[in-house]
Amino acid sequence: MAELADELNALVIFTTRGDIETPCGGSSIRIAGYTSHLEEFGVPYIFVAPVRPPYVSEQRFEPFLPDKWLYRKIYAFLSTGKLRTLRKPLQASIDRHPLIARLLRLTENRLLWAHQTGLIPMYLAVAHGRRYIYDVHGILRLQGEYFHHTSLMRKAGLLANVWLEKKFFHYASYVNAASLQMKQYIEAAFTVPADSIIVTPEGLLENHPGHRDPSTQSSLRAHFGIQQNDRVIFFAGDFKKIGGVHLLTEVFCRLALSMENLKLFLVGSGQMEQKVLKTIRKHRLSSRVIHLPRADYRELPALQQLSDLIVCPDLYNRYNEMVAHIKVFDSLAAQKPVLASRFPVLLDEFPELKECIRYFEASNSDDLERAIRDTLERPEKVRPLTVDELRVLTYRQRVKGVINEYRRRKIIHG
């Protein structure tokens, strides 16, 4: 359990069970990347969450297991606006909860860092004047696919979360945005002052670079039935609509007609999974598709090495326009030819790496097909990153830059 007495300048980091326990998820990777290097650059922290991830020591961990009634009371408190006759008894009831009482002592004179869910930090800000950084990984109002193919009750919950999202931005002292494009959007859509938004880009975990042990590769190729002359297209990520995995599958089915040794390796699951599998069965290509619904993040580098090229086929979408997704960083780390949808955010994120990514027009299956054909025929046109280029993209370098910016703006001291 975290100590209260020392390190008054410590960041208090809030996150959820889902963010930690989804090891391949973008949120969990971002949290691990930013948290793991804070102390190295002189920023102590206290990690408040339902479970302790392996990169957080017991001394830094504060368990927090709120019940649904506490969340409902906080939601009701925030919904009452300025009606003091309703707010006052709700606040008294919330503050008596032992978990909140503990957090009030823990957060006194400390800056909070809320990743994604800001409900508890927002309550502490509204009711008790605490300051918090809202660390943005996704913007719900732009990710409309979550509203499709779901129950009326679920849609109502999502709409409530969109309302909450607006509140998270409103009460935040500072906001972390993953790119300049996201910063500009948040400033306009949520009327957040530009000088309170800090660009905190995604990155690459230090221990990611590819697994190239020949014996491991040989056994994996045998396990998955990949022959020496097979050409393998690789995708790893969430099977959500805006991720474009269904577009990639359709392009693969067209290419497979003229390329008998072509295979598709898919890692992931989600919203579009059944559509993808149905397309594969329709074209009678199941024997040439390898699908792992899930894989440990630590296994990803070894799986990537089985491929001839890696595709990040994100569709045209307002949210995709403003985020360099973590799967692009992971793909570059494999030092294999990488194909990615052309978005200005990627061109800005990787200005020196134009020879390392083969771009194609987002949502354009013909352009994606051309890109795959060209890259398979002339893979040398897409060069792998050097070790030094990879090092620049690590979260260690990201954290160093962000902490320097925090100190320059006097958000943190020391």
N, C-alpha and C positions, 0 to 999 in steps of 0.2 A: 504493500500500500504506500502511495506517495506521501512524502513528509511535507508538513505545512510550514515548519519553522524557518527553513533556509530558502535561498534562491527566490527572492521576492520578484525578480525580473523574469521568472520562468513563464513561457507560453503554456496555456492550458488548452490542450488539443481535444476536441470533441469529435467523435465519429460513431458509426453504427455497427452492429454485428454483421449486417449484410455486406458493408464495404470491406470489412476485414476478412470475412469467411468466403469471399469469392476471389480466390487467388489469381485467376486470369483476368479479372475485371479491371477496367481502367482506373476505377476509384481506388481499389486496394493497392495497385501498383503506384499510383500517385502518392497516396498516403505513406506507403513504405519509403518511396524515394525521397520525399521531403522530410519525413520524420528522422530517418536514419542518419542524416548529416547535420542536424541542428547543433548538437553538442560540439561537434568538430569545429564549428565556426562560432563557438562561444555563446550559444543560446540554449540554456537548460529548458526542459519542458516537463509537463505532467500530462500523461496520456489517459484521457477519460473515455472508457468504452465498456461494453458488456463483456468482452473477452480480450485477453492480452495476446497480441501477435508476437512472433518470435524475435522481431527486431527491437522490441521494447523490454527493458529490464524490469524486474519486479519493483525496484525502487522508484521507477518512473511511472508505474501503472496505478491508476485509481479505478477500481471496478465500479460500474454504474449500471444497475439493472432496474430501470423504471418500469412500473406497471402501467397498464393501459389507462387506469383511472387518473393517474398523475398527468399523463399526456392530455386526456380529455379536459381536465380542469385548467391546464395551461392554455389549451386551445380556446376554451370558453372565456378565460381571462383576456386573451388577446382579441377576442371577438366583441368584447363589450365596449370597445372604444374608450371614451372618457367618462363613462357612466360610473362615477365613484361609488354610488350605492351598491352596484353589483361587483365592482372590482375589489373593493376593500375586503369583504368577507372571503372572496375567492383567493386573494393574495395571502390572507392570513392562513387559510387552509393549506395552500400550496407550500408556504414557508415552514409549516409545522412538519411536513414530510421529512423523515430523517435523511433521505438522499439530497434533498434541496438544502436542508440545514448544513449538511456536510459541504456541499458545493459553495455555499455562501462564504464559508470560512476559507475554502481552498482557493477561491477566485479573487479574494479581496486584494486590491492593488495589483492585480495581474491582468495581462491581456489575454483574451480568449481567441482561439483559432477554431472555427466551426467548418468542418468539411461536409458539404452537401446539406445535411440536416442541421438547421440552425434553431430548432424549436427551444431547447433548453437555454442556449446562449442568448436568444432573443428575449426570453422571459427575464433572464438575469439583467439584460440591458434595460428593458422597459420598466421593470419593477424595482431594480436596485442600482441602476446607473453603470453597470459593467460595460466595458468596451469589447467589441469582438471584430475579428477579421472573418469575412464570409469567403471561404475558399470554394470557387465555382468549378465544378467539373462538367456539369450538364445544365441546360436551361430547359425546364420542363415545357414551357409554353411553345418552344420551337420543335420539340420532339413529339410531333403529333401522332406517330405510330402507336404510342402507348394508349391512345384513346380508341383505337380500332379493335374490333373483334373482342370486346370485353363486355361484362355485364353492366347494367344501369347503375348498380350500387358501386361498382369499381370506377365507373366514369365520374360519379358524384365525388368519390374520394380523390380522384385525380384533379378535378376542378377545385376542390378545397386546397389541394397542395399547390396549385397554380396561384391561388390567392395568398397562401402562406409564402410562396417564393417571393412575391412582390414585397411582403412585409420583411422578409429576411434582408433584402437589399435596402429597404428604407431605414431599418434600425442599425445596420452595420456601420461601424466606424470606418472600416476599410474593406475593400473587396479585392480578392485575387482573381484575375482573369487570365485564361490560358493563352491569349494572344492579343495583339493590338486590335485585330478585327473584333474580338469578343469585348474588349474594353470599350470600343466605340459603340457597339450595340448596347451594352449595359448602360452606358452614359445616356444614350438617347431613349431607350425603352423604359428604363426604371428611374430616370432623372437622378442618377448618381453623379456627384461632382467628379470631374475628370481627375483632380488631384488626390482623390481618395481611392483610386483604382490602380492597382499595381499589376503589371504583366508578370505572371509566374508560369512559364511554359512547361509543357510536358517534357519527359526525358527518358533516359535509359538507365535501368538499374545496373550497378557496377558489375554484378556477377552474371550478366546475361550472355556475353559473347559466346558464339557457337561452339558446340561440342563436336569435335572432329576426330575422336578416337576411332581408328579404322575398324577395330573389332566390334565396337558398338554399332557403327554404321552398317557393317556387314550383317550383323544379327537382326537389325531393324529392317533392312531391305528384305531379308528372308522372311521375317515375320509378316510383313505387309505384302509380300508377293511382288516386289518391285524388281524387275529384271534389269540387267546391265544396260540394255539399249532403250529402256523406257524413258520417256520425257515426262516430268512431273510438274504440274502446276499446283502451287500451295496457297491455301488461304486459312488463316486462323482469326477468329473473332466471333462476336455475337451475331447470330443469324437474324438481325433486325432488318426491317425493310430498307431503311436509308443506308444500311451497310453494303448493299449491292451484291450479296452472295448469290441471290437468284439470277441476277444478270450474268455473273461469271459462269454459273452453271449452264445457262442457255448458250453462252458463247462456246464453252467447252464441248457441248453436244454437237455444235456445228463443226468445230475443228476436228472432232473425233472421227467424222465421216471420211476425212482425207488423211488423217494421221493415226495409223493403226497402233503405234506405240505410245500414244498420249494417255496420261492418267491424271486424275484430279484428286488431290489430298485435301480434305476439309476437316478442320478442327473447330468445333463449336456447336451450339444449338440455339434455339429460340423461336421467335415469331414466324420466320419463313422456312423453318426446317421441313415441314410436311410438303410445302410447295417445291422445295429443292429436291427432295427424295422422289416426289411424284414425277418431276421432269426427268430425272435420271432413269426411273423405271420405264417411262413412256418411250424413251429412246433406246431401251434395252442396253444400258451402259453400266449396270450395277457392278459388273466384274472389273470395270476400269475406274471405279471410284472408291476411295478409302475415306470413310467417315468416322471420326472419333467425336462423339458428342461432348466429351470433356477430356482435358489433359492437365496435369499439374504444370504450372508455369515453369518449373525447373526443367521439365521435359521438352519444352518448346524448342530450345536451340538444337537439340539432337534431331527432332522431327523436321525442322527447317532444312537441315543439311541433306535430307533425302530428295530435295526438290531441285529443279532446274531454274525455276523463277518463282517469285512470290508476288501475289497480286493483292492490292488494297483497292477494291472497286467501289468505294463510297459513291452514292448517288448524289445528284444535284439537290441540295437542301440548304436552307438558310443556316442551320446549325453546322453542317459539314463545311460550309464556307469559312467558318471562323475557328476551327479546331484542327490542329495537327494531331491526329489520333495516335495513341500510344502504339497501336499495331504497326504504324509506319516506322517508328523508332525501332521496334523489335525486328521488323523486316530488314532494315538497314544493318542491324547488328549481326545478322546472319551472313553478311558479305556475299550474298547471292544477288542476281539481277532483280531489281524491285520495280514493279509497275504500279502506278498510283494515279487516281483521278486528279486532273489538273485543277487545283484551287489556288487562288492568290496566297492564302495563308501558308500553303506548303512552299511556294516559291519564296515567300518572305522568311520562313523558318529555316530553309536550307539553301540560301543564296549561293553558297560556294559548292553545292553538291549537284549541280545540274547534270553532270555526267553520270551520277550515281542512281538516278531515278528516271525511268522512261514514263513520261506523262502521257495520258490519253484523256479525251474529252469525257467529263463525268456524264453518266447515264447513256452514253453512246455505245451500243453493243458493237457496231461496225468498227469504230475506232479502237475499242478494246481488242477485238479480234485481230486487227492489223498489228497492234502493239505486241500481242502474244506471238504471232507468226514471225514478226521481225526479230524479236528478242530470242526466240528459239533458233532461228537461222543464224543470227549474228550476236551471240551473247556478249561478245567483247565490247559491244557498243555501250553497255551499261557496266561501268567499272565498280568494283567493291570499294567500300570506304577503307581508309587506312586506320591503324590503331589510334593515331593522333586525332583523326577526324571523329572517330567514335567517342574518344575521351571528352571532346567538347560537348557532346550531346548528353552526357551522363547527368543524373540528378545531383551528383556532388557539385558539378559546375553550376547547375541551375540554382541550387541552394546558396552557394557562395554569392552569386550575383543578386539574388533576392534579399538575402540578409544585409548585404551592403546597401541596397536600396532602402530597406526598412530603416537602417541606421541613418542614412542620409536624410530621410524624411522625419527622423526622430520618432518613428513608430515604436521602435525598441531602442534600448540604450546598452552601452557596454561594448 
